[in-house]
């Protein structure tokens, strides 16, 4: 991302993204942290082209991501997926678990109609769910299970990048730890890159290699996660670190929720 900008019009023009430049490598996790309204979700949606930036450039796997249109963009979207904070809001409430995951395969023409149930079963097992879950309604499973289904759906198209927008903030501490462990395992085995969006720098510490801190639409600080937490250079970084109980930062990262 180079010099991305996004302004929302109105009586009070809101500059949601202001000259944002960051990079993300294959197999790396970048934590994107900042207070509410700092522009994190706008940046995540611009990367996915759920909204279009006004200015700047986006390159993905060597190509001009913003130049893609129509069928070319639809095909390329298979390589870049998203997991939302509330997967239930992103799913058809009448769908089954198998339908949710199977739709990702069908839309991107992955496999044949005959072999997709087997693919769905393998994806569910990949995220720690039983293939029997495929028959259950998406509304009948727990929040932690729904996030696993969301991750399975994201994995269905073999992406190289997954954007996770507050993907564990609605879960309790135990479920959060399980989902973070799952994400780390999948990254180690598949080489997936994550953009991990959160307001909670303690959670980011548990999973991110690097961190970028946002405030008022700008990146105000970047660096290795442990270094930024130990000695934040920006006022926003210092405020985010100060908001976390010291006891949590005294724990080894692998024990973090």
C-alpha positions in Angstrom: 0.0 0.0 0.0 1.4 3.4 -1.0 -0.2 6.7 -0.1 -3.7 5.4 0.2 -6.3 8.1 0.9 -10.1 8.0 1.4 -12.4 10.9 2.2 -16.1 10.6 3.0 -18.1 13.6 1.7 -20.7 15.5 3.7 -21.1 18.6 5.7 -18.1 17.5 7.6 -15.7 15.8 5.2 -14.0 12.9 7.0 -10.5 11.9 6.0 -10.7 8.2 6.9 -7.3 7.4 5.3 -4.6 10.0 5.1 -1.5 9.0 3.0 -1.3 5.4 4.4 1.7 3.3 3.3 2.4 -0.2 4.7 3.8 -3.5 3.4 3.0 -7.1 4.3 5.1 -10.1 3.4 4.0 -13.7 2.6 3.6 -15.7 5.8 3.7 -12.6 8.0 1.2 -11.2 10.5 0.9 -7.5 10.7 -1.2 -6.2 13.6 -3.2 -3.0 12.8 -4.0 -1.3 16.0 -5.7 1.9 17.0 -8.6 3.4 18.9 -12.2 3.4 17.6 -12.5 5.7 14.6 -8.8 5.6 13.7 -9.4 4.2 10.2 -8.5 0.5 10.8 -11.6 -1.0 9.3 -11.7 1.5 6.5 -8.1 0.4 5.6 -9.1 -3.3 5.8 -12.1 -2.7 3.5 -10.0 -0.6 1.0 -7.5 -3.5 0.8 -10.3 -5.9 0.0 -11.9 -3.3 -2.3 -15.1 -3.4 -0.4 -14.6 0.4 -0.7 -12.5 2.2 -3.3 -9.7 4.4 -2.1 -9.6 7.9 -3.6 -5.8 8.0 -4.0 -2.7 5.8 -3.8 -1.7 2.4 -5.1 -2.3 -1.2 -4.0 -0.1 -4.0 -5.3 -0.9 -7.6 -4.5 1.2 -10.6 -5.5 3.0 -8.5 -8.0 -0.1 -7.0 -9.7 -2.0 -3.7 -9.7 -4.9 -4.6 -7.4 -6.8 -1.4 -8.1 -6.7 -1.9 -11.8 -8.7 -5.2 -11.7 -12.3 -5.2 -12.8 -15.1 -7.6 -13.5 -14.3 -11.3 -13.9 -10.6 -10.6 -13.3 -11.3 -9.1 -9.9 -13.7 -11.9 -9.0 -11.0 -14.5 -9.8 -8.3 -12.6 -7.9 -10.5 -12.3 -4.8 -9.9 -16.1 -4.2 -6.4 -15.1 -3.1 -7.6 -12.5 -0.5 -10.2 -13.3 2.1 -11.7 -11.7 5.2 -13.0 -12.8 8.6 -15.3 -10.4 10.3 -15.9 -9.7 14.0 -19.5 -11.0 13.8 -19.6 -14.0 11.4 -23.3 -14.4 12.0 -23.9 -11.0 10.5 -21.8 -12.1 7.5 -23.7 -15.4 7.0 -27.2 -16.1 5.7 -29.0 -17.0 9.0 -30.9 -19.7 7.1 -27.8 -21.4 5.8 -26.2 -24.5 7.1 -22.5 -24.7 8.0 -21.9 -26.9 4.9 -23.7 -24.3 2.8 -21.6 -21.4 4.0 -18.3 -23.2 3.3 -19.6 -24.8 0.1 -20.7 -21.5 -1.3 -17.1 -20.2 -1.2 -16.1 -23.3 -3.3 -18.9 -22.9 -5.7 -18.5 -19.2 -6.3 -14.8 -19.6 -7.1 -15.4 -22.9 -9.1 -13.1 -24.9 -6.7 -13.5 -28.6 -7.4 -16.6 -30.3 -8.9 -20.1 -30.3 -7.6 -19.6 -34.0 -6.7 -16.4 -33.6 -4.6 -17.4 -30.4 -2.8 -19.0 -32.1 0.2 -15.7 -33.9 0.8 -13.8 -30.7 0.5 -16.2 -29.1 3.0 -15.7 -31.9 5.4 -11.9 -31.6 5.1 -12.0 -27.8 5.7 -14.2 -28.3 8.8 -11.7 -30.8 10.2 -8.9 -28.4 9.3 -10.3 -25.8 11.8 -11.2 -28.4 14.5 -14.8 -29.1 13.7 -16.5 -32.4 12.9 -17.7 -33.0 9.4 -21.1 -33.6 11.1 -21.3 -29.8 11.7 -22.0 -29.4 7.9 -25.6 -30.4 8.5 -26.2 -27.9 11.3 -27.8 -24.5 10.9 -25.3 -21.6 11.3 -27.5 -20.2 14.1 -27.3 -23.5 16.1 -23.6 -23.4 16.8 -21.6 -21.3 19.3 -19.8 -18.1 18.6 -16.4 -19.8 18.7 -17.6 -22.5 16.3 -19.0 -19.8 14.0 -15.5 -18.1 13.9 -14.0 -21.5 13.0 -16.6 -21.8 10.2 -15.6 -18.3 9.0 -12.0 -19.3 8.9 -12.9 -22.5 7.0 -14.7 -20.4 4.5 -11.8 -18.1 4.1 -9.4 -21.1 3.7 -11.6 -22.7 1.0 -10.1 -20.7 -1.9 -6.5 -21.2 -0.7 -5.8 -17.5 -0.1 -2.4 -16.0 0.4 -3.8 -13.2 2.6 -6.6 -13.2 5.2 -7.8 -9.9 6.7 -9.2 -10.4 10.2 -11.2 -7.4 11.4 -11.6 -7.7 15.2 -12.0 -11.4 14.6 -11.6 -12.5 18.2 -12.9 -9.4 20.1 -16.4 -10.9 20.7 -15.1 -14.1 22.1 -14.3 -15.0 25.7 -10.6 -15.4 26.8 -10.5 -19.2 26.4 -12.1 -19.2 23.0 -9.9 -16.3 21.9 -6.8 -18.4 22.8 -8.1 -21.4 20.8 -8.7 -19.2 17.7 -5.3 -17.5 17.9 -3.6 -20.9 18.3 -5.5 -22.1 15.2 -4.5 -19.1 13.2 -0.8 -19.5 14.1 -0.9 -23.2 13.2 -2.6 -22.5 9.8 0.0 -19.8 9.0 2.9 -22.1 9.9 1.5 -24.9 7.7 0.1 -22.9 4.8 2.3 -19.8 4.6 -0.7 -17.4 4.8 -0.2 -13.7 5.6 -2.6 -12.1 8.1 -3.6 -8.5 8.5 -4.9 -8.6 12.1 -7.1 -5.6 12.9 -7.7 -4.9 16.5 -8.1 -2.2 19.2 -6.5 -4.5 21.7 -2.7 -4.4 21.6 -2.4 -7.3 24.1 -4.1 -9.7 21.6 -2.0 -8.4 18.8 1.1 -9.1 20.9 0.1 -12.8 21.0 0.0 -13.2 17.2 1.7 -10.4 15.2 5.2 -10.2 14.0 5.0 -6.5 13.3 2.5 -3.8 14.4 1.2 -0.6 12.8 -0.5 1.9 15.0 -3.2 4.1 13.4 -4.7 7.4 14.6 -7.0 9.8 12.7 -6.5 7.9 9.4 -2.7 7.9 9.6 -0.1 5.3 10.5 1.8 7.0 13.4 4.1 4.1 14.3 5.3 0.8 12.9 7.8 -1.8 14.1 8.4 -5.3 15.5 5.6 -6.0 17.9 7.7 -6.6 21.0 9.8 -3.5 20.4 6.8 -1.2 19.9 5.1 -2.6 23.1 8.3 -2.2 25.1 9.0 1.3 24.1 6.2 2.9 22.0 7.3 6.1 20.2 3.9 7.6 19.5 1.4 9.1 21.9 -1.3 6.7 20.6 1.0 3.7 21.1 1.8 4.8 24.7 -1.9 5.2 25.4 -2.7 1.7 24.0 0.0 0.1 26.0 -0.9 1.9 29.2 -4.5 0.7 28.9 -3.3 -3.0 29.3 -2.7 -4.3 32.8 1.1 -4.7 33.3 0.6 -8.3 34.4 -0.5 -9.3 30.9 2.7 -7.9 29.4 4.8 -9.7 32.0 3.4 -13.1 30.7 5.2 -14.9 27.9 3.6 -14.3 24.5 2.7 -17.9 24.0 0.5 -17.8 27.2 -1.4 -14.7 26.0 -5.1 -15.0 25.4 
